Amino acid sequence: MSERPIILGIVGDSAAGKTTLTRGIAQILGEDNVTIICTDDYHRYDRIQRAELGISALAPDCNYLDIIQQHLGLLRTGQPILKPIYNHDSGMFDPPEYIEPRKFVIVEGLLGYSTRTMCDSYDVKVYLAPPEDLRKTWKIKRDTRKRGYTEAAVIDQLEKREPDSEAYIRPQRKWADVVVSFYPSTDGSNVDDLLLNVRLVLRPTIPHPDFTEILNSQGNHLGDAIRLELDRDMGKPVDVLEIDGHATVEQVHELERLLCADVPYLGQFCSLEGNEDIGKLVGTTGEILQSYPLALTQLLITYHMLKALRVNV
């Protein structure tokens, strides 16, 4: 490879939405341009062994963090890896696979920011932090429908894992450049939990788009569905961009045009007009829904990956 890959990290607790966000970004960039790595594959023990040992998959001791770190170093320099595979359906390990990094690498999972060396391997770091009640609802739906668990078993697992979530997963938030929190509206206008608002914490660790051109103290001509404000996150000053689920397509297109103006070739990768799959989700009854908050989150993260690519060229 003439240039090293651009590496995006997406970290969050179980069922926080990591895979949904990862797949959407990969679709925007073109799946032929993206290698996806899941750090869940680096579990040290299978499901039966974890039960026997009384250890959860969230605990660092249950994962080969040193191998994740080693593989991140290889991927960053454009070298292939032999990646393990954890099968969530069986709870066992499948044969490893040979992985070559493409132009973009997305690494998603539970413990991707566990060491300083891991953190230094990423060009962009995202942390997903939905409200706990919403995450638990998502986990119950996913694990009962796709992984064969009963609702009671999922709730029991959530309760047992809570100390590890608090000790090992949530502290990784401090390393993120962008913290993404999808949440339901307080007025009850979101009839489907897929059509959520989003709160994007933008840390000054990387340069973000200048949204003050359209969102400033003199007035917000986009209306109250899109807001930019100053706040503090984990004690440090941050910008916060909030996008409501009822934002209109005209408002969303204006933010998109701002991103494209800053990275002129962004449009060829992701445009709400040119790529109708951005922000699309399948509803509970099989209908296709489009979430503008999700679409703009995908565009913003793609923006940062392309900015990193331009710096790397």
Residue, then its C-alpha position, 0 to 999 in steps of 0.5 A: m500500500s502506498e499510504r497506511p490505512i486510516i483506522l477508526g475505532i468504535v467502542g461501546d458496551s454490548a448492544a450500544g449500536k456499534t455494529t449498526l454504525t460500523r456497517g453504515i459507515a462502511q457502506i458510505l465509504g464503499e465496502d471494497n474500501v473498508t476492512i472491519i475488525c471486531t475485538d470480540d473475536y479476541h476473547r480468551y475463553d469460549r462461552i462455556q469456559r466463561a461460565e465455569l470461570g465466572i468471568s464476563a466477556l467485558a473483563p480485560d482478563c477475558n480477552y487477549l488485549d496484547i494480541i489486539q494491540q499487536h494486530l492494530g500495530l500491524l494494520r496501521t503499517g498496512q500489514p496483514i493479520l491472522k484474526p481469530i473468530y468468535n462465533h456469537d451463535s455457538g459461543m465457540f471459536d471458528p477457524p481464524e481468517y487472513i485479513e489484509p487492511r484496505k484503505f480504511v479499517i474500522v475496529e469495533g468492540l468492547l475494549g478497543y481503548s483499553t491501553r494507551t498503545m491501542c488508543d494511539s493506533y486510531d486516527v479517529k476514536v468514537y464512543l457510543a453512550p446511549p442511555e442505559d435503559l435504551r441499551k438494555t432494551w436493544k440488548i434484550k431485543r437483539d439477544t432474544r431474536k438473534r442469539g436464542y436467549t430468553e428475556a430472563a436470561v438476558i436481564d440476568q446477564l445484564e445484572k451480572r455484567e454491570p460491575d464490569s461495564e462500570a469498571y472497564i467499558r464506560p471509563q474508555r469514554k475519556w479517550a474518544d474524539v466523538v461521543v455518540s448518544f442516541y436517545p428518545s425525545t422527551d415529548g413522546s413524538n418518536v413512535d419508534d425507538l429507531l427514530l431517535n435524537v442524537r447528542l454528539v460530544l465533539r472533543p477538541t482532540i481532533p479538528h471538527p467542522d466549523f458549524t458556527e457558520i449556521l449555528n451561532s449565538q446570533g440565531n439558528h436559522l435551521g430551527d430548534a431541531i439542530r442545536l450547537e452549544l458549549d458544555r462539559d464532558m467528564g469535566k472538560p469543555v466540549d462542543v455538543l451538536e444535537i440533532d432531533g429525529h424530526a429534523t427536516v431533509e432541508q436542514v440535514h442537507e444544509l449540514e451536509r453541504l457544510l461538510c462537503a465544502d470543507v472536504p470537497y471530495l466528500g460528496q463522491f463518498c457520501s451524499l444523502e441525495g446520491n446514497e439513499d441507504i445513509g441512515k437507513l434502518v429496518g423497523t420492528t415490522g420489517e419496514i425501512l426507516q430513515s433516521y436523519p440523526l443517524a445519517l448525519t452521525q455517519l457523515l460526520i464520522t466519515y468526514h473525519m476519516l476522509k480528513a485523516l486520509r488527506v493528511n496522510v496522503 
